Amino acid sequence: MSVKLAVIYYSSYGTNHRMASIAAEAARAAGAEVRLLKAPETAPAEVVAGVDAWKAQAERGADVPDATVEDMEWADAYLISAPTRFGIMASQMRAFIDTLGGIWSRGGLANKPVSAMTSTQNVNGGQETTLVSFYTTVMHWGGVVVAPGYTDDVIFKTGGNPYGYSHIAGAEFTEEVQAAISHQARRLVDVAGKLTAGDA
């Protein structure tokens, strides 16, 4: 039985959409059934339309379904990618997380492996605090944190963040960057496969 993975992103200008797409492709190549989804936009439409890069990303992501509670129920594992805002995940992703109280209270998020990625404008823009604070949420769910750690040399070559891949907005998606994202996705699928096999 293949792992069912929900890759859920929020992206204002396209960075996390690209990261999530790379992860989804790697997970599919590793044998997972993948749903690429986005957190619903909460900013007013006129605000989004007033910023060219934001509007362009909204148009690029128009065909990507919004994540739902049903997707969370369906998935065996989650990979979350969202930019940092003042040291925590963007409010759009937090707003989606805040809709999960019902499934959480039923134990529907428990024992599922979760990994996360983020982006900032600069190296010290809150990448680590964003990921670590999100993993606190995963602990409340009863989920299983699957950080990349230092399980592949490519982690050292792309910033050395053991909590999850983190990108600098505007930086190139080099082969090493894509390899780091892909490694994290494959690691998540591997751990999820072992856990779901144990349940079977």
N, C-alpha and C positions, 0 to 999 in steps of 0.2 A: 504494500500500500504506500503510495507516494505521500510525502509531506504536503499539507495544504498551508501555504504561506501567504499572509496578507502583508504587502509592502505598502505602507501608508506614509504619504509625505504631505508637507505643506511647503509651498514655494512662492515667494513674492516675485522674484526676478528670474527664476529658472535653475538656480544652483541645485537645490534639493530635489527638484524634478529630475534633473540629469542623474544625480546620485542614486535616486530610487530606481530609475530606469536601468542603470548599470547593474544594480543589485538584483533586480527582478530577472534580468537576462541571465545572470550567473546562477541564480537559484533554479531557473528553468533548466539550464544546462546540467545542473546537478540532480535533476530528476524531480524537482518539486512542482506541484500545481500552484501557480502564482496568480494572485489578484493584485494588480497595481491600482492603487486607490489614492485619493487625496482627501485631506481634511477640508470640510466646507469653508468657504470664504465667509468671514464675518464682517469685513470692512464694507462700508457702503459702496454700492456700485459706482457712484459718481466720484468717489475718492480713487478707486482703482482706475477708472477711465481717465482720471486727471494726471496719471503718472505713466508715461509712455512704456517704460520697461515692465511695469506691473500689469498694464493692460495687455501687452504682448504676451506675457506669461499666462495670463488668464485665458487668452485665445489659444495658446499652445496646449494648455491643459483641459480645454473644453470637452474633449472626448473621454477624459479619464473620469470614471464614476466617483462620486463622493463616497467616502467610507461610511458604513452603517453598522449598527449593532449586529445585524444579521451576518455581516462579514466577519465580525469578531467571534461570533458563535461558530461560523464555518471553519475558521482557521485553526490549525494546530500550533502556529507560531506567528510572531509579528516582528517585522522590521520597520522601525519608525525613523523618519528623517525629517527634520525641521530646523529652520534657522534659529539662532540665538537672538533673544531680545532682552537686553539688560540682565544677562547671565542665566536666563531660563528659556525654555522653549517658547516660540512665538505663540501669542494668545489664541490664534486660530486652532493650533493643535491642542492646546490646553482646553479650549472650549469643546472640542470633540471628545476629549478624554472625560470631561465633566458630564457627558451624556451617557456614560457607561455605568452609572450607579446601579441600574437594575440588573444587568448581567453580572456585575461584580458581586452583588448581594446574593445571587444564586450560585456563586462559585464558578461562574462560566469563564473567568479569566485565570483561574488557579491552575498551577502546574504547567502552564504554557511557556515555552522559551521565548524570550524577547531580547532584541538587540536594537541599538539606536545609533544614528549618525546626526551630525549637525554641521552648520557653517557659520562663519562670522566674517566681518570686514577685515579683521586683522588677527594675528596669531594669539594675542592675549585678550581676545574679545569675549571670553566666557565660555569657550568650547567645553572645557572639562566640567565646569559647574553645571552647564546645561545637561550634559549626559548623566552626571552623577545624580542630580536632582530628579531627573526623569526616572532613573532606576529606583529611587525611593518610592515613586508611584508604583512601579512594578512589584516591589516588595509588599505594598499594601494589597495589590491584587492577589498575592500568593504566586506570582509568576516566577520564572527561572531566568535570571539575568545571564545572557550569553554575550559577554564583551569579547572583543578579539584578543585582548591581552597582548602578549608578545609571542604569539604562536606562529609567526611567519616573519622572515627578515624584511618583507616589504613594509611592515609596520614602522620599522626604524627609518625607512627611506622616505616615508610620507608624513613625517611630523612626530611619530612616536607616541601617539595617543592610544593607550591601552583600553580606554573606555568605549571607543567607537571611532570610526573614521570621521575626521573633521576637515572641512575644506575652507579655504580662503576665497571669498566671493571674488569672481573675476579671474582667478587663477586657472591655468590650463588643466584640462583633464588628461594628464599624461598617461602613458602606458602603466607606470608605477601606481598612479592614483587609481586607475581602473582596476589594477590587480589587487590593491588594498581593499577596495569596496567589494570586489568579487570574493576575496578571501573571507571577509566578514560574513557575506551572504551564505557562502558554502558552509562555513563553520556553523552558522545558525541552522541550516538545513540538516547538517550531520547530527547535531545534538538533538534537534527535534525528531529526527528519524529514530534515534536510539530511545527517546522517551516514548514515542508512539508505539514502537515495537514492544516496549515493556508493558504498555497498557493492553496491547493485543494479547 
